[in-house]
Amino acid sequence: MAYDEDLAHRVRELVATQPGLDERRMFGGLAFLLNGNMAVVVSAKGGLMVRVPPPETEKLLSRAHVEPMIMAGRETRGWLRVSVEGVKTKRQLQGWVSRGVDFAKSLPPK
């Protein structure tokens, strides 16, 4: 399954002015990186994978349309999966993209 091109375009519009921005196909989706650090991924399974500070993971899981990101059968702390329903509006999408961008910018460049 390919990632949602429309959602990728919407994310691209939100991050276009970020310095150090790069896009890469990863995990069957499209990853947006800042200075080499992943911020968000438009997932091939629909919705977004969002990078967040690991200590905030549990708190954010209580939000609607959010679940843990599972890779190789294990929960990946610091990453969340936000379903399509959780990014339908520009406001919803902006909140998640901003959270991922802010965390990626806080990390040392790769």
C-alpha positions, 0 to 999 in steps of 0.5 A, a space after each residue: 500500500 502506498 502512502 497518502 499523497 494528499 496527506 504528504 502534500 499537506 505535511 509538506 506545506 506545513 514544513 516547507 520553510 523549515 531549514 534542514 528539511 529532507 524527505 525520504 521514502 521509509 517504512 513504505 511511507 514518506 519521512 520528513 527529516 530535519 537536520 537528519 532527524 525524523 520528525 513525522 512520517 506519512 504512513 503507508 498504513 494511513 495517518 502519521 507516525 509522529 516523533 515525540 519526547 519519550 517521557 510524553 508518550 504515555 500522556 499523548 496516548 490518551 488522546 483520540 485517534 492515537 496509538 502506540 507505534 509498534 515495529 517488529 512486535 515492540 512498542 517504540 517509545 517516542 513514536 506515536 501512530 495518529 490515524 487518518 481521523 486524527 489529522 483530517 483538519 488543518 488544525 489537527 495536522 498542524 498540532 501533530 506536525 509541530 510536535 514532531 518538528 519541535 522534537 526533531 529540532 531539539 536533537 543534535 544534527 546527524 
